[in-house]
Amino acid sequence: MRVDRYAFSIVISIILLVAVLAWFMGWREQQESPPPLVPPLGAQEGALQPILPLEPLAGLDPERVALGERLFHDARLSADMTVSCASCHNLAAGGVDGRRFSIGVGGAVGEINAPTVLNSAYNLAQFWDGRAATLEAQAVGPIENPIEMAATLPQIVDRLAQDSDLVDRFNRLYADGLTADNLLNAIATFERSLVTVNSPFDRYLRGDSEALTAREVDGYRRFLALGCVSCHQGRLVGGNMYQKVGVMADYFAGRTVKHSDLGRFNVTGDEADRYVFKVPSLRNVALTAPYLHDGSAATLEDAVRAMGRYQLGRRLSDDDVEAIAAFLKTLTGELPAAGQ
């Protein structure tokens, strides 16, 4: 009887040891691998997704949009009449200029990567540090920035007042004609029209199961499962919150920190806002290289790897990076015409 009890105890101990080892191996594998993918997405699940399709803004005056478009491409808004809004925001190229840092009047070079103007009406605020609450407030920034357009609003209004056709258009569209406020409103109204609808992913969200390939859907699943969507969601797939750059690792270690690297701290003076930036929209992101506020990520894949490391604390596999990049490319919508 004692032998049987002893043997039984040994068997139980072995079973418990095997169970503990199995648990440990499963835990270890979980730490080394991405979390399990979400279940396959059905064609009717779009309304339940954390990303919403883009919709054009309603109620925009088409004549003010057209006037704003003209001004957006007008180099007379800069001090030496060589730089327009479109110089740094090429609408046919994703609303950016493809440079790490844009070039202003006299060849002056900026110190922060120019964000896209496309879909900017849906941002919670404008600029990387969110210092402008409206598109009108944003529009004046580059005009008066000494290394961008280096002009003043009174100077620009006086210059444009010599254009009788332009003055007539302002008089027709605004009760008080050509003023600094109306100038900024016209530009902002045009920018509000720059919504890039009908991307493949938006069509997928609306029920078109053939809008994406299997690889692109897999990339979206990984985007969800890995946690990218915690900051990149909503209509813009971003643009609706602020986040610190370097949540899981020190992004600025070994780098020379510039004034532009301080982010929201420059606006609020709050130490908690140091290195905090507006989360950028991922709409049309395949067109807007280089990436990050400092333009340090040359390719989309570089940006995905950097975000995995600094924001998620993960070293993403090449397969993860390629799949997520494939999904991100489906966020390219219908671009506006190149303009005047």
C-alpha positions in Angstrom: 0.0 0.0 0.0 2.9 2.4 0.9 4.5 1.6 -2.5 1.3 2.4 -4.3 1.0 5.7 -2.5 4.6 6.5 -3.2 4.2 5.7 -6.9 1.0 7.7 -7.0 2.8 10.7 -5.4 5.6 10.4 -8.0 3.1 10.3 -10.9 1.3 13.4 -9.5 4.6 15.3 -9.1 5.5 14.4 -12.7 2.2 15.6 -14.0 2.5 18.9 -12.1 6.0 19.4 -13.3 5.0 18.8 -16.9 2.1 21.2 -16.5 4.4 23.9 -15.1 6.9 23.4 -17.9 4.1 23.6 -20.5 2.9 26.8 -18.9 6.4 28.3 -18.9 7.0 27.4 -22.5 3.7 28.9 -23.5 4.4 32.0 -21.5 7.9 32.3 -23.1 6.5 31.9 -26.6 3.9 34.5 -25.9 6.6 37.0 -24.9 8.7 36.4 -28.0 5.8 36.4 -30.5 3.1 39.0 -31.4 -0.2 38.5 -29.7 -2.7 36.3 -31.6 -4.4 37.9 -34.5 -7.9 39.1 -34.3 -10.5 36.8 -36.0 -11.0 37.2 -39.7 -12.8 40.4 -40.6 -16.2 40.0 -42.2 -17.4 42.3 -45.0 -20.1 43.7 -42.8 -17.9 44.5 -39.8 -16.7 47.9 -41.0 -19.0 49.8 -38.7 -17.4 48.0 -35.7 -13.8 48.8 -36.6 -11.8 51.5 -34.8 -11.1 53.2 -38.1 -13.8 55.1 -39.9 -14.2 55.9 -43.6 -13.4 59.5 -44.6 -16.3 61.7 -45.6 -16.1 65.1 -47.4 -16.9 68.1 -45.2 -20.4 69.5 -46.1 -21.4 73.1 -46.5 -18.3 74.6 -48.0 -18.8 77.5 -50.3 -17.4 76.4 -53.7 -16.4 80.0 -54.6 -14.5 80.5 -51.4 -12.8 77.1 -52.0 -11.8 78.2 -55.5 -10.5 81.5 -54.1 -8.5 79.7 -51.4 -7.1 77.4 -54.0 -5.8 80.4 -56.0 -4.2 81.9 -52.9 -2.7 78.5 -51.8 -0.7 78.5 -55.1 0.1 82.2 -55.0 3.8 83.0 -54.3 2.9 86.6 -53.6 2.1 85.4 -50.0 5.9 85.2 -49.4 8.2 88.2 -48.8 10.2 87.7 -52.0 7.4 86.2 -54.0 9.2 82.9 -54.5 7.3 80.5 -52.1 3.7 79.6 -51.9 1.8 77.2 -49.6 2.0 74.6 -52.4 5.8 74.8 -52.4 5.8 72.8 -49.2 2.4 71.1 -49.7 2.3 69.5 -53.1 -1.3 68.3 -53.4 -0.4 65.8 -56.1 2.3 64.2 -54.0 0.4 63.6 -50.8 0.3 67.2 -49.6 4.0 67.3 -48.8 7.3 68.2 -50.6 9.2 65.0 -50.0 12.0 66.7 -48.1 13.2 66.1 -44.6 12.9 69.8 -43.9 11.3 72.3 -46.3 13.0 75.2 -47.9 11.7 78.7 -47.4 12.6 82.2 -48.8 16.2 82.7 -49.6 17.0 79.0 -49.3 16.3 78.9 -45.5 15.9 75.4 -44.2 13.3 74.5 -41.6 13.9 72.2 -38.6 10.7 70.1 -38.5 9.2 67.8 -41.2 6.3 69.5 -43.0 3.0 67.6 -42.2 0.6 66.9 -45.0 -2.2 69.4 -45.6 -4.5 66.7 -46.9 -7.4 65.9 -44.5 -6.1 68.5 -42.1 -9.7 69.7 -41.4 -10.1 66.5 -39.2 -7.1 67.1 -37.0 -7.8 68.0 -33.4 -5.3 70.9 -33.9 -2.6 72.0 -36.4 1.2 71.6 -36.5 3.1 68.8 -34.8 2.8 70.6 -31.4 -0.8 71.5 -31.9 -0.2 75.2 -31.3 -3.0 76.3 -33.8 -6.5 75.4 -32.9 -7.9 76.1 -36.4 -6.8 76.1 -40.0 -7.1 79.9 -40.1 -4.6 80.1 -37.2 -2.4 77.6 -39.0 -2.4 79.5 -42.3 -0.8 82.6 -40.7 2.1 80.6 -39.2 4.1 79.9 -42.4 3.3 83.4 -43.8 4.9 85.1 -40.9 7.6 82.5 -40.1 11.0 84.1 -40.9 12.4 80.9 -42.4 9.3 80.0 -44.4 7.5 82.8 -46.2 8.9 85.7 -44.0 6.1 88.1 -44.7 3.5 89.9 -42.7 -0.2 89.9 -43.1 -0.5 93.7 -43.7 2.3 93.5 -46.3 0.4 90.6 -48.1 -3.0 92.4 -48.0 -1.4 95.6 -49.4 0.2 93.6 -52.2 -2.9 91.7 -53.2 -5.0 94.9 -53.1 -3.2 95.9 -56.3 -4.8 92.9 -58.1 -8.3 94.3 -59.1 -9.6 90.8 -60.1 -8.7 89.4 -56.7 -10.2 92.4 -54.9 -13.4 91.9 -56.9 -13.6 88.3 -55.9 -13.2 89.1 -52.2 -15.8 91.9 -52.5 -18.2 89.4 -54.0 -17.6 86.7 -51.4 -17.1 88.7 -48.2 -19.0 91.6 -46.9 -15.9 93.5 -45.9 -13.8 92.4 -48.9 -10.1 91.8 -48.8 -8.9 91.7 -45.2 -6.3 89.6 -43.4 -9.0 87.5 -41.7 -10.8 86.9 -45.0 -7.6 85.9 -46.7 -6.9 83.3 -44.0 -10.5 82.1 -44.2 -10.3 81.5 -47.9 -7.1 79.5 -47.6 -8.6 77.5 -44.7 -11.8 76.9 -46.6 -9.8 75.4 -49.5 -7.8 73.2 -47.1 -11.1 71.9 -45.6 -12.0 70.6 -49.0 -8.9 68.5 -49.3 -10.4 65.2 -48.0 -9.0 62.1 -49.8 -12.0 59.8 -49.9 -12.5 56.4 -51.3 -9.3 54.7 -50.3 -9.2 50.9 -50.8 -9.4 50.5 -47.0 -12.5 52.8 -46.9 -14.1 50.6 -49.5 -13.3 47.6 -47.5 -14.8 49.1 -44.4 -18.0 49.8 -46.4 -18.3 46.2 -47.3 -16.2 45.6 -50.4 -14.4 42.4 -49.4 -12.4 42.5 -52.6 -11.0 46.0 -52.0 -8.0 44.5 -50.1 -5.8 41.5 -50.7 -5.3 38.8 -48.1 -1.9 40.2 -47.3 -3.3 43.7 -46.7 -6.1 42.3 -44.5 -3.4 40.4 -42.6 -1.5 43.6 -42.1 -4.5 45.3 -40.7 -5.0 42.4 -38.2 -1.4 42.8 -37.1 -1.9 46.6 -36.8 -4.7 45.9 -34.4 -3.1 43.0 -32.5 0.2 44.7 -32.0 -1.5 47.8 -30.5 -0.7 50.4 -33.3 -4.4 51.2 -33.3 -4.2 52.5 -29.7 -2.9 55.8 -31.1 -3.9 55.5 -34.8 -7.7 55.2 -35.1 -10.7 57.3 -36.1 -11.3 58.9 -39.5 -7.7 60.0 -39.8 -6.1 56.9 -38.4 -4.4 59.4 -36.0 -4.5 63.1 -35.7 -6.9 63.1 -32.7 -4.6 62.8 -29.7 -1.1 63.7 -28.4 1.5 61.2 -27.4 5.1 61.2 -26.2 7.7 60.1 -28.7 9.6 57.3 -26.9 7.0 55.7 -24.6 8.9 52.4 -24.4 12.5 53.6 -25.2 14.3 56.9 -25.2 14.0 58.2 -28.7 16.4 61.0 -28.1 19.2 59.0 -26.6 22.4 59.9 -28.5 20.6 62.6 -30.5 21.1 66.3 -30.4 17.9 67.7 -29.0 16.6 70.8 -30.8 13.9 73.2 -29.9 11.5 71.5 -32.4 12.1 68.2 -30.6 10.4 69.5 -27.4 6.9 69.3 -28.9 4.0 70.4 -26.8 6.4 71.6 -24.1 7.0 74.7 -26.4 3.3 75.5 -26.2 2.3 74.7 -22.6 5.6 74.9 -20.7 4.5 71.8 -18.8 7.3 69.3 -18.2 4.9 66.5 -18.8 4.5 67.7 -22.4 8.3 67.4 -23.2 8.7 65.3 -26.4 4.9 65.1 -26.8 3.5 65.5 -30.3 0.2 65.3 -32.1 -0.1 61.7 -33.4 0.1 62.1 -37.2 -2.6 60.8 -39.5 -1.7 57.7 -41.5 -4.0 58.7 -44.4 -2.0 58.7 -47.6 1.1 57.8 -45.5 2.6 55.8 -48.4 3.1 59.1 -50.2 4.5 61.3 -47.4 8.1 60.1 -46.8 10.2 60.9 -44.9 8.5 60.3 -41.6 8.4 61.4 -38.0 8.6 65.0 -36.8 12.3 65.0 -37.5 12.1 63.2 -40.9 14.5 60.6 -39.6 12.7 57.6 -41.1 13.4 57.5 -44.8 10.9 54.8 -45.7 7.5 53.5 -44.6 9.1 50.3 -43.4 11.7 52.4 -41.4 8.9 54.3 -39.7 7.0 51.1 -38.8 10.1 49.6 -37.2 10.8 52.8 -35.3 7.3 52.9 -33.9 7.5 49.3 -32.9 10.6 49.9 -31.0 9.9 53.3 -29.4 6.1 53.2 -29.0 5.3 49.5 -28.5 8.6 48.2 -27.1 8.8 45.5 -29.7 11.4 44.4 -32.3 9.0 43.7 -35.1 9.8 40.9 -37.5 10.4 41.7 -41.2 7.1 39.9 -41.9 5.3 42.1 -39.4 6.8 45.2 -41.0 6.0 44.2 -44.5 2.4 43.2 -43.7 1.7 46.4 -41.8 3.2 48.5 -44.6 1.0 46.7 -47.1 -2.1 47.6 -45.0 -0.9 51.3 -44.7 -0.7 51.6 -48.4 -4.4 50.9 -48.6 -5.0 54.2 -46.8 -4.2 56.3 -49.9 -7.4 58.0 -51.1 -8.3 60.0 -54.2 -5.9 63.0 -54.4 -7.1 66.5 -55.3 -6.1 68.0 -58.6 -2.6 69.6 -58.7 -4.1 73.1 -58.7 -3.1 76.3 -60.4 
